[in-house]
Amino acid sequence: MQAVNIVYWQEGDDWLGYLQDYPDYWTQGETLDELKELLKESHSRHP
């Protein structure tokens, strides 16, 4: 399994982040866990 690096931070109540290999594709979640799930889905679309 390939390691995937993510960049994330909290702004107010929201968590924002992106895959390090795809910095133009940001997403956000209400929780860190939700953000990580959305980033996993994003990674599956950009193998």
ZADO-1210 file (C-alpha; in nm, 4 decimals, padded with zeros to 6 digits):
<atoms>
<atom x="00.0000" y="00.0000" z="00.0000" code="MET" pos="1"/>
<atom x="00.1329" y="00.3418" z="-00.0958" code="GLN" pos="2"/>
<atom x="00.1608" y="00.6101" z="00.1731" code="ALA" pos="3"/>
<atom x="-00.0326" y="00.9270" z="00.1014" code="VAL" pos="4"/>
<atom x="00.0643" y="01.2560" z="00.2611" code="ASN" pos="5"/>
<atom x="-00.2071" y="01.4997" z="00.3505" code="ILE" pos="6"/>
<atom x="-00.1908" y="01.8619" z="00.4563" code="VAL" pos="7"/>
<atom x="-00.4654" y="01.9797" z="00.6909" code="TYR" pos="8"/>
<atom x="-00.5487" y="02.2555" z="00.9354" code="TRP" pos="9"/>
<atom x="-00.8412" y="02.3908" z="01.1314" code="GLN" pos="10"/>
<atom x="-01.0101" y="02.7227" z="01.0540" code="GLU" pos="11"/>
<atom x="-01.2775" y="02.8112" z="01.3044" code="GLY" pos="12"/>
<atom x="-01.4981" y="02.5027" z="01.3407" code="ASP" pos="13"/>
<atom x="-01.4012" y="02.3485" z="01.0036" code="ASP" pos="14"/>
<atom x="-01.1095" y="02.1313" z="00.8976" code="TRP" pos="15"/>
<atom x="-00.9520" y="02.1964" z="00.5570" code="LEU" pos="16"/>
<atom x="-00.6980" y="01.9902" z="00.3703" code="GLY" pos="17"/>
<atom x="-00.5639" y="01.8417" z="00.0514" code="TYR" pos="18"/>
<atom x="-00.3503" y="01.5574" z="-00.0765" code="LEU" pos="19"/>
<atom x="00.0113" y="01.6723" z="-00.0961" code="GLN" pos="20"/>
<atom x="00.0389" y="01.5388" z="-00.4529" code="ASP" pos="21"/>
<atom x="-00.2759" y="01.7327" z="-00.5568" code="TYR" pos="22"/>
<atom x="-00.2587" y="02.0714" z="-00.3816" code="PRO" pos="23"/>
<atom x="-00.5236" y="02.2268" z="-00.6092" code="ASP" pos="24"/>
<atom x="-00.7946" y="01.9897" z="-00.4806" code="TYR" pos="25"/>
<atom x="-00.8914" y="02.1181" z="-00.1364" code="TRP" pos="26"/>
<atom x="-01.1788" y="01.9824" z="00.0659" code="THR" pos="27"/>
<atom x="-01.3254" y="02.0478" z="00.4074" code="GLN" pos="28"/>
<atom x="-01.5034" y="01.8623" z="00.6836" code="GLY" pos="29"/>
<atom x="-01.6779" y="01.9418" z="01.0085" code="GLU" pos="30"/>
<atom x="-01.4417" y="01.7057" z="01.1928" code="THR" pos="31"/>
<atom x="-01.0892" y="01.5841" z="01.1293" code="LEU" pos="32"/>
<atom x="-01.2209" y="01.2302" z="01.0776" code="ASP" pos="33"/>
<atom x="-01.4697" y="01.3525" z="00.8165" code="GLU" pos="34"/>
<atom x="-01.1934" y="01.5433" z="00.6377" code="LEU" pos="35"/>
<atom x="-00.9712" y="01.2347" z="00.6316" code="LYS" pos="36"/>
<atom x="-01.2562" y="01.0259" z="00.4833" code="GLU" pos="37"/>
<atom x="-01.3146" y="01.2868" z="00.2110" code="LEU" pos="38"/>
<atom x="-00.9425" y="01.2929" z="00.1327" code="LEU" pos="39"/>
<atom x="-00.9390" y="00.9119" z="00.1082" code="LYS" pos="40"/>
<atom x="-01.2236" y="00.9333" z="-00.1437" code="GLU" pos="41"/>
<atom x="-01.0339" y="01.2006" z="-00.3339" code="SER" pos="42"/>
<atom x="-00.7262" y="00.9774" z="-00.3443" code="HIS" pos="43"/>
<atom x="-00.9276" y="00.6919" z="-00.4901" code="SER" pos="44"/>
<atom x="-01.0228" y="00.9231" z="-00.7789" code="ARG" pos="45"/>
<atom x="-00.6581" y="01.0289" z="-00.8339" code="HIS" pos="46"/>
<atom x="-00.4565" y="00.7054" z="-00.8122" code="PRO" pos="47"/>
</atoms>
